[in-house]
Each structure stands twice: as structure tokens, then as C-alpha cells.
Amino acid sequence: MAPNYGAGTGPAYLSGQNSWYSGGQAAFLMVDSRYSGPLLVRPFQLRGDGKSTVTLAGSPTVNANAADKERSHGVALVPAVHTTEGGLYFGAVAPSSFWRGWLGQLSTDNPGCFGFQVDGDVFTEFIVFEVNPGNAPPG
């Protein structure tokens, strides 16, 4: 697996942090190079009143340097289309040895247990993660 740490059973993984905070922080969605088909990533809340939301925002700071750095690690940064339900859609790509990666921000309006339902052509995967209150500690 390309990420040294990440949540998910594959082929999609949520990486970028070991702990998540509701104030928001960088998130890295990665897709194993063995899967080149389309993906739909839909956020959800486990338990609770169902009124909390997960926000996935594209990173405004992705630049050529970041793309080159990730490419040197075997990851090609790809764009995603935001869906009306707050999810992300990744189109199919030509088969390649490069993993796909989307760099952005993950935040929630409350702490709790959240997840992503990741749907591909022939699979559904659930990635579950806990979100702590407040902002991430410095460092």
C-alpha cells in the first residue's frame, strides 16, 4: 500500500492524519493503482441525530510543486467533482502504475463518528473515522 497509514480496506483509503478534529485539517484520499474505474465518495454520520455534516473541500494550495512531490512517490493528484449531496466523484482513468490522490480539507460541524461510503464499478467500501472536538493540536 502506498500510504504509510490510512483508513480503509482498499482500494480507497483516507490518509493524511492519524487523528481527526472537527475544526478541519488536510485530508488525502488515495486510490490503489490496481483500480482505475470511477469512484463516488459519500460522507455520512454514524449514530447521533444525523444532522452533523462532513465537509470535503478541495485544497486551494495544490500546486505544481505538490503534484511533483506526490508523483515522485508514485501518486498522481487528480481532480474530483463535488456532488450536490456533499460527496466527491472521481472519473475513470487510464490504467497506470500510479495511485490516484485527491488532496483537500476535511471538517465536520460536530465531533463524532463519521464515514465515507466509497462506490466503484464492482465494490462498495466503508471508511469509518472518529472526529474529536475543536482544532487539531499544533505541531
Backbone hydrogen bonds in HBPLUS format (Angstrom, degrees):
<---DONOR---> <-ACCEPTOR-->    atom                        ^
c    i                          cat <-CA-CA->   ^        H-A-AA   ^      H-
h    n   atom  resd res      DA  || num        DHA   H-A  angle D-A-AA Bond
n    s   type  num  typ     dist DA aas  dist angle  dist       angle   num
A0007-ALA N   A0014-LEU O   2.79 MM   7  5.07 161.1  1.83 144.7 147.1     1
A0014-LEU N   A0007-ALA O   2.85 MM   7  5.07 158.4  1.90 145.0 151.8     2
A0032-ASP N   A0011-PRO O   2.79 MM  21  5.04 164.8  1.81 150.1 154.5     3
A0013-TYR N   A0030-MET O   2.81 MM  17  5.17 149.9  1.90 151.4 157.4     4
A0030-MET N   A0013-TYR O   2.88 MM  17  5.17 165.3  1.90 150.4 155.4     5
A0015-SER N   A0028-PHE O   2.75 MM  13  4.93 164.1  1.77 151.2 155.7     6
A0028-PHE N   A0015-SER O   2.94 MM  13  4.93 156.5  2.00 138.6 133.3     7
A0132-ASN N   A0020-TRP O   2.77 MM 112  6.03 175.6  1.78 143.5 142.3     8
A0024-GLY N   A0021-TYR O   3.12 MM   3  5.89 167.4  2.14 122.2 126.2     9
A0022-SER N   A0132-ASN O   2.82 MM 110  6.07 152.1  1.90 169.0 174.5    10
A0108-THR N   A0022-SER O   3.32 MM  86  4.71 160.8  2.35 117.6 123.3    11
A0023-GLY N   A0134-GLY O   2.78 MM 111  5.11 155.7  1.84 140.7 132.2    12
A0025-GLN N   A0106-LEU O   3.09 MM  81  5.70 143.3  2.23 140.5 150.2    13
A0106-LEU N   A0025-GLN O   2.95 MM  81  5.70 164.5  1.97 162.9 164.3    14
A0027-ALA N   A0104-GLY O   2.81 MM  77  5.32 161.6  1.85 135.7 137.0    15
A0104-GLY N   A0027-ALA O   2.96 MM  77  5.32 168.1  1.97 160.1 161.1    16
A0029-LEU N   A0102-TRP O   2.96 MM  73  5.13 156.2  2.02 152.5 153.8    17
A0102-TRP N   A0029-LEU O   2.81 MM  73  5.13 152.9  1.89 148.6 157.1    18
A0031-VAL N   A0100-ARG O   2.82 MM  69  5.00 154.0  1.89 145.5 148.4    19
A0100-ARG N   A0031-VAL O   3.03 MM  69  5.00 156.1  2.08 142.6 147.1    20
A0035-TYR N   A0032-ASP O   3.07 MM   3  5.87 169.4  2.08 123.0 126.4    21
A0093-VAL N   A0036-SER O   2.83 MM  57  5.30 161.7  1.86 156.3 162.2    22
A0039-LEU N   A0090-PHE O   2.86 MM  51  5.01 156.0  1.92 143.8 149.7    23
A0090-PHE N   A0039-LEU O   2.84 MM  51  5.01 167.6  1.85 149.3 153.5    24
A0040-LEU N   A0119-ASP O   2.92 MM  79  5.14 146.8  2.03 141.8 152.1    25
A0119-ASP N   A0040-LEU O   2.89 MM  79  5.14 165.0  1.91 148.9 152.6    26
A0041-VAL N   A0088-LEU O   2.80 MM  47  5.08 172.3  1.80 159.8 162.5    27
A0088-LEU N   A0041-VAL O   2.87 MM  47  5.08 151.5  1.95 140.9 150.4    28
A0042-ARG N   A0117-GLN O   2.86 MM  75  5.09 164.3  1.88 144.0 149.3    29
A0117-GLN N   A0042-ARG O   2.75 MM  75  5.09 162.6  1.78 146.7 150.8    30
A0044-PHE N   A0115-GLY O   2.84 MM  71  5.32 143.3  1.97 149.1 148.8    31
A0115-GLY N   A0044-PHE O   2.88 MM  71  5.32 146.4  2.00 154.0 152.2    32
A0046-LEU N   A0113-CYS O   2.83 MM  67  5.40 168.5  1.85 143.1 146.3    33
A0109-ASP N   A0053-THR O   3.31 MM  56  5.94 141.9  2.46 147.7 156.3    34
A0055-THR N   A0107-SER O   2.68 MM  52  5.20 171.8  1.69 163.4 163.8    35
A0107-SER N   A0055-THR O   3.03 MM  52  5.20 152.2  2.11 143.3 150.7    36
A0057-ALA N   A0105-GLN O   2.93 MM  48  5.05 161.0  1.97 144.1 150.0    37
A0105-GLN N   A0057-ALA O   2.72 MM  48  5.05 154.5  1.78 150.8 158.9    38
A0059-SER N   A0103-LEU O   3.37 MM  44  6.02 151.4  2.46 138.2 130.3    39
A0067-ALA N   A0063-ASN O   2.97 MM   4  6.28 165.3  2.00 157.4 161.9    40
A0068-ASP N   A0064-ALA O   2.84 MM   4  5.99 159.3  1.88 149.8 155.3    41
A0069-LYS N   A0065-ASN O   2.91 MM   4  6.08 158.9  1.95 147.2 153.2    42
A0070-GLU N   A0066-ALA O   2.95 MM   4  6.18 170.2  1.96 156.0 157.8    43
A0071-ARG N   A0067-ALA O   2.91 MM   4  6.01 156.9  1.96 145.5 152.8    44
A0072-SER N   A0068-ASP O   3.00 MM   4  6.22 146.6  2.11 145.1 153.1    45
A0073-HIS N   A0070-GLU O   2.88 MM   3  5.12 146.2  1.99 104.8 115.8    46
A0075-VAL N   A0070-GLU O   2.99 MM   5  5.15 159.6  2.03 133.8 132.9    47
A0074-GLY N   A0071-ARG O   2.96 MM   3  4.97 162.6  1.99 110.1 111.7    48
A0099-TRP N   A0074-GLY O   2.85 MM  25  6.21 159.4  1.90 162.5 157.6    49
A0076-ALA N   A0099-TRP O   2.75 MM  23  6.08 167.4  1.76 171.7 168.1    50
A0101-GLY N   A0076-ALA O   3.00 MM  25  5.90 145.6  2.13 140.3 136.6    51
A0078-VAL N   A0101-GLY O   2.81 MM  23  5.89 154.9  1.88 157.0 160.8    52
A0081-VAL N   A0089-TYR O   2.93 MM   8  5.05 165.3  1.96 145.5 147.7    53
A0089-TYR N   A0081-VAL O   2.79 MM   8  5.05 146.4  1.91 140.8 152.1    54
A0083-THR N   A0087-GLY O   2.96 MM   4  5.09 164.4  1.98 123.7 128.4    55
A0086-GLY N   A0083-THR O   3.14 MM   3  5.42 164.5  2.16 113.5 115.5    56
A0112-GLY N   A0131-VAL O   2.96 MM  19  5.22 156.9  2.01 136.2 141.6    57
A0131-VAL N   A0112-GLY O   2.73 MM  19  5.22 163.4  1.76 164.1 169.3    58
A0114-PHE N   A0129-PHE O   2.91 MM  15  5.51 173.2  1.91 172.1 169.8    59
A0129-PHE N   A0114-PHE O   2.86 MM  15  5.51 166.2  1.88 148.8 151.7    60
A0116-PHE N   A0127-ILE O   2.77 MM  11  5.13 145.8  1.88 142.7 154.4    61
A0127-ILE N   A0116-PHE O   2.93 MM  11  5.13 162.3  1.96 149.2 155.1    62
A0118-VAL N   A0125-GLU O   2.74 MM   7  5.02 176.7  1.74 160.8 162.0    63
A0125-GLU N   A0118-VAL O   2.81 MM   7  5.02 158.8  1.85 145.4 152.8    64
A0120-GLY N   A0123-PHE O   2.93 MM   3  5.24 172.9  1.93 150.4 152.7    65
